[in-house]
Amino acid sequence: MQKEKERCKIVTHRSSEDINNCVKRLNRIEGQIRGISKMIQEDRHCDDILIQISAANEALKKLGEEILSHHMKTCMVTDIKDNKLETIDEIMELFRRLK
């Protein structure tokens, strides 16, 4: 419970440009998902649908990698400089959950 209270205080360090880029990427991914839905409704060939699913998965994975990189370069660096070494345990737990 205490950890959850601490988590609520976490503030991100994303610039307006970073936020806009993430939203643009998510909008493209959303379009890909809608396209996959349309392909299924149109009874398109399985190979075509699977290729689009793979592309959407890859786009989400890349976005996640960028957010993780940003987190490590900002939040984690700040915590380590502030001698909050528990942040290392938190990132290790995050890696376990992201498998």
Backbone torsions as a table, in degrees:
resi	resn	phi	psi	omega
1	MET	NA	-42.6	179.7
2	GLN	-61.4	-43.0	-179.6
3	LYS	-60.8	-38.2	179.0
4	GLU	-64.9	-38.8	177.7
5	LYS	-63.7	-40.6	178.8
6	GLU	-65.5	-39.6	-178.5
7	ARG	-61.5	-34.4	-179.2
8	CYS	-64.9	-22.4	-178.3
9	LYS	-86.4	-9.4	-177.1
10	ILE	-65.5	133.1	179.2
11	VAL	-116.6	137.1	177.8
12	THR	-83.0	165.0	-177.9
13	HIS	-123.1	40.2	-179.1
14	ARG	-88.8	137.7	175.5
15	SER	-77.7	166.5	176.2
16	SER	-59.2	-37.7	178.9
17	GLU	-64.3	-43.4	177.8
18	ASP	-61.0	-44.5	180.0
19	ILE	-62.6	-46.2	179.4
20	ASN	-60.9	-41.3	178.4
21	ASN	-63.3	-41.7	178.1
22	CYS	-63.7	-43.8	-179.4
23	VAL	-64.4	-41.0	178.0
24	LYS	-60.9	-43.5	179.3
25	ARG	-64.6	-42.2	178.6
26	LEU	-64.4	-36.8	177.0
27	ASN	-63.7	-40.3	176.7
28	ARG	-64.1	-42.0	179.0
29	ILE	-63.5	-42.0	177.2
30	GLU	-58.8	-40.6	176.8
31	GLY	-63.3	-39.4	176.7
32	GLN	-61.7	-42.6	-179.1
33	ILE	-65.2	-42.8	176.6
34	ARG	-61.4	-38.6	177.2
35	GLY	-63.1	-39.8	177.7
36	ILE	-63.9	-43.2	178.3
37	SER	-59.2	-43.9	179.8
38	LYS	-64.2	-40.3	178.6
39	MET	-60.8	-41.0	179.1
40	ILE	-66.6	-43.6	178.7
41	GLN	-62.1	-32.7	179.2
42	GLU	-85.6	2.8	179.0
43	ASP	57.2	44.4	179.2
44	ARG	-70.6	164.7	-177.5
45	HIS	-61.2	140.2	-176.4
46	CYS	-56.6	-41.5	-179.1
47	ASP	-58.5	-43.5	-179.8
48	ASP	-62.7	-42.0	179.9
49	ILE	-65.4	-44.8	-178.8
50	LEU	-63.8	-36.6	177.3
51	ILE	-63.9	-41.3	178.9
52	GLN	-68.6	-37.0	176.1
53	ILE	-62.7	-42.9	178.5
54	SER	-61.3	-42.4	179.5
55	ALA	-63.4	-42.0	179.0
56	ALA	-65.7	-41.9	177.3
57	ASN	-60.4	-43.7	-179.5
58	GLU	-64.5	-39.9	178.8
59	ALA	-63.4	-42.6	177.2
60	LEU	-65.1	-41.4	179.9
61	LYS	-61.1	-45.6	179.7
62	LYS	-62.2	-42.2	177.8
63	LEU	-61.8	-44.3	177.7
64	GLY	-60.2	-40.8	178.8
65	GLU	-63.9	-40.2	178.7
66	GLU	-66.4	-40.5	178.9
67	ILE	-66.6	-40.5	177.5
68	LEU	-62.7	-44.7	178.6
69	SER	-59.5	-45.6	178.6
70	HIS	-60.4	-43.3	179.8
71	HIS	-59.8	-45.3	-177.3
72	MET	-68.0	-35.8	-177.6
73	LYS	-78.7	-19.5	-177.8
74	THR	-112.8	-74.5	-173.5
75	CYS	-58.9	-48.3	-177.0
76	MET	-66.8	-42.6	-179.7
77	VAL	-61.3	-44.1	178.5
78	THR	-60.2	-46.9	-180.0
79	ASP	-61.1	-44.2	-178.4
80	ILE	-66.0	-40.7	176.5
81	LYS	-62.2	-31.8	178.5
82	ASP	-86.6	11.6	178.8
83	ASN	62.7	27.0	175.4
84	LYS	-94.0	75.7	-173.2
85	LEU	-73.0	-9.9	175.6
86	GLU	-64.3	-16.0	177.3
87	THR	-62.1	-28.8	177.3
88	ILE	-65.9	-43.2	176.7
89	ASP	-62.8	-38.6	179.9
90	GLU	-65.0	-41.1	180.0
91	ILE	-70.6	-34.5	176.7
92	MET	-64.8	-40.2	176.1
93	GLU	-64.5	-40.0	177.4
94	LEU	-61.3	-44.6	177.6
95	PHE	-60.0	-41.0	177.9
96	ARG	-62.1	-39.5	-178.1
97	ARG	-74.3	-24.4	-176.9
98	LEU	-83.8	-5.4	-179.3
99	LYS	-57.9	NA	NA
